[in-house]
């Protein structure tokens, strides 16, 4: 790959944006799905792949919007059915953010779990009763990440399809 060639550079940078976006889904510091979509959009804007590239961008936009909506609706519905209030999730999120700075990356998960568990303990009055709601919250976060990662992989696949058909 000749990096003096503009098309090769565009392809490389787009692929890197998509890869960093996929990492951003798993390590929620970066806006993962948005970076994947930006990689596809950047490729479409700066490459000379032909008119079909805009169909790829359209499909990528539909997947990005759909993945984002589903990521919030599906796990949220499960949490509402389980009776886990939003306040517990907010407390978990706040402690997860604090935990991220205390114990980088891993502290995010530890803080979230601890925050939801403590909030549910205060709400329900019992440590044992708080654990099922905490498990549901952790499963919901995992489901949201899985949905977003699947959407990101779909964007990567669309981009590859665009590269192969250009």
N, C-alpha and C positions, 0 to 999 in steps of 0.2 A: 504494500500500500504506500503510495507516494503522497506524503502529507503536503506537498506543494500543489497537489491536485485538489481543487476546491470541492469536487463531488465526494472524494474520499474523506476529506476533512468533515464535511457536512454529515456524512454517514457515520463516521466515528463519533462525533459530538452528539448526534442524535441517539446513537446506541448507548453512549455513556449516560446521557440524561435518563434514558429508560432504565438502565441498570441501577443508577443511583435512586431512581424513583421506586424500584422494587425493593431495594434495601430500606428506603424510607418507610415503606409499608410495615416492615418487620421491626425496625428501630424508629419509633414514631417521633423523630426529631424533625424530619423533613416531610414536606407535603407529597407523599409518595405518588398517588395517582395523578396529581396535577403535574408532577415532573415527567411522568411517563407520557401524558398527553402533550406536554410542551415539547418533548423529544420528537413525537410524531409530527406535530405542527411545524417545528423548526425544520425537520426534514422536508416537509411539503413546501415550505416557503423558499428554502434555499437550494433545493435540488432541481435538476432539470428532468424529473422523472415522467413528465407528461401530465395530461389532464386527469388521468385515473387517480393521481395522488390525492385529489380533493375528495374523491369517494372514500379513500382510506381515512382522511381527516374527519369526514362526516361520520363514518362508522366509529372511529375512535372517540369522537365527541359523544355519540349516543352511549357507548360503553362507559365512558367516564361519568356522565351524568347519571345513567342508570345504576352503575356500581355505587356511586356516592349515595344516591337515594336509598337503595336497598340496604347499604351498609348501616344506615341509621334506623330505617323502619323495621326490618326483620328482627334484629336483636332487641330493639326497644319494645316491640310487641311482646316478645318472650319475657322480658323483664316486668312489663306491666302485668302479664298473666301470673307471674310468680309473686307479685306484690312488692317488688323492690322499688322503693320510691326514688325519684330523681335526686332528692336531697342526699341520699346515701351515695349515689354515683358522683355527685359534685364534691362531696367530702373525700371520696376515694380519689377523684381526679386531683384535688388540691394536695392531698398527701402524696400522691404519686409524683406530682411536680416537685414538691419539696424533696422527696426521696431521690429523684433524678439528680439533684445537685449534691445530695449527701453521699450517695453511692451511685456514681454515673452509670447510666443505662439500666442496670439491674434494679436500682432503687426505684425506678418508675413502677415496675411491677410490684415490688414489695410494698411501696407506699400505697398503691392503689388497693391492693388486697387488704392491707391493714386499715386503711381509711374506711372502706366499705364495711369491714367487719366491726370496727369500733362504732360507726354510725348505726349499724343494725343492732349492735349490742345496746346502745343507748335507747333506741326505738323500741326494741322488744324486751329489754330488761334481763336478758339471759345470754351468756356466751354461746351455749350450745345451739340456741334457737337462731343466733346470728349467722352460723356457719352455712346453712343451706342457701340463704340469700346471697352470701358472699360467693359461694360456688357458682350460683346462677349469674352473678355479675361478671365473674372471671370468664365463664363460658360465653357470655354475650360479647365480651371484648374479643375473645378468640374467634368467634363467628364473624364479627365485624372485620377483623384482620384477614380472615380467610376470604371473605367476599371481596375486599379491596385487593388482595393479592391476586385472586383469580381475574379480576378486572384488569389489573396491571399486566398479567401474563397475556391476556387477550389483546391488550394494546401492543405488546411486544410482537405477538403473532401477526397482528394487522400490519405493523411496520415491516416485518420480514416479508409478508405477502407483497407489500408495496415495493420492497427492494427487488424481489424476484420477478415481478411482473413489469417493472419499469424498463 
